[in-house]
Amino acid sequence: MNYISTRGQAPAVTASQAIINGIAPDGGLYVPESWPNIELDWTQLQKQTYADIATLIFDGFFDDFSVNEIDCVIDKAYGKQWTTEDIVSYHQADDLFYIELFHGPTLAFKDVALQALPHLMTTAAKKQGLDDGIVILTATSGDTGTAAMSGFGDVQHTDIVVFYPEVGVSDIQRRQMQTEPAHNAHVTAISGNFDDAQKAVKSLLSDQSLAADLADKHLRFSSANSINIGRLVPQIVYYIHAYAQLVKQHQIASGEAINIVVPTGNFGNMLAAYYASQIGLPVAQFVVASNENNVLTDFFNTGTYDRQRTFKVTNAPAMDILVSSNLERLLYFASGRNTEEVREYMNALDEQGHYTLKPSTQANLSQFKAASASQTEVLKTIKRVFEEGNYVIDPHTAVGQYVYNQLDISGTTILAATASPFKFADTVLNALGETPLNEYDGLKQLADKSNVVIPEQIQLLFQRPVIHTQTIAPNQMTTVLRHQIFQ
């Protein structure tokens, strides 16, 4: 199976080549040339482990990897670094099922993919006969950077370069990044926002002069952001696993359509749900939940994408994004795989800051519903969910929960619970009517209030020294990157 660019001006590549490249040479994102034929037999899938289902999905999408290579990746990605036996767990509240995706090393859903991506990438490099070192370049709004460093930390022949916004990340997210001990990790704060970092990273990944300089040093770029198909495909797995578990528990009949609610900023997690539907997952509605940076809400409700608005730093910082990179992949399929149309949209976004879908393309997005939550509504939702069911959720999951209620979604629904509430203890405590004390005591307050033990991953953070303290302007990113990699 080949992968092609959403913009149609780059050659088709294999899965392993797409994983190594990260982004296509024409600036587009890699998508499957055709959907893999994967048999989703729910009678069998309900009996299988998470790793079994991951093997099935990986085999289908990464078909130039051997069976042994996939098995090796799965074994390394989904092992003892997880605190739950089957990677994810579930919490039921009537017809709503939370998929807890935060039981990995950095307590965020991105671990699910970023524990696999390093092994996919190093295996892909061997398959392609590459001796070059790989420089993983990543912009993060808080969680991707820490998850990427956890995955790529001290992996041979790789460097991991992370840029994150100085303002907006939580105290725990910042501590996770600043204390990262891996010798191949380079972490820098920028004075701009996530969109500034993401735009610069995409530009760097497409910079032919910089690529040539890297090649002279026997290095090459790739990305750990969800623009990398090797990051996106592993996220399909938990939607298939969730459906199989619902069938197993007799919550739904095999073949019955469900709703999927995803709190999203960069749209990768929701896109993975859409990909799952294209290979056979029965979905009635995709529910897109945004915070006050509600560019996606407006897009799905009007057909116009307009990034020309005030960027807001909110209490759900991983969603503080105005340019949703993965939406480009959805546009490719919604437009009937029309690469010329996609190029028009992306050019308009770059040059004018907005674009409007053609009516026929907008009509193909009828399965998507969207709404947003204010910061006040996030706090009220955290409080309400705790009072109703003694269940504590983080602010991003609260965005999804609020939108689920706001849109009055009916029928069996799964909600992606994207991060541990302990990563955002101050916000959660405020929502529950508590005055947070200092950083560590706030964690103990939350543990006492919720009757949940502080995750070991967070306790260990306070035993690590702060290493990465540099802050730069976005226009300094190229210079700093060169110094970090070429020194």
KAZI-V612233 format. One record per helix or strand of 2 or more residues. SS is the DSSP state (~ for helix, > for strand). FROM is the first residue (numbers start at 1). TO is the last residue. If there is no record, write none. Layout:
# KAZI-V612233
SS:FROM:TO
SS:FROM:TO
This chain:
# KAZI-V612233
>:3:5
~:15:21
>:30:32
~:42:45
~:50:61
~:67:77
>:89:93
>:96:100
~:111:114
~:117:127
>:133:140
~:143:152
>:158:165
~:171:178
>:185:190
~:194:205
~:208:216
>:219:222
~:229:248
>:258:263
~:268:278
>:283:290
~:295:302
>:304:306
~:317:319
~:327:334
~:339:352
>:354:356
~:359:363
>:368:372
~:375:389
~:395:406
>:413:417
~:421:431
~:439:450
~:456:463
>:471:472
~:474:486
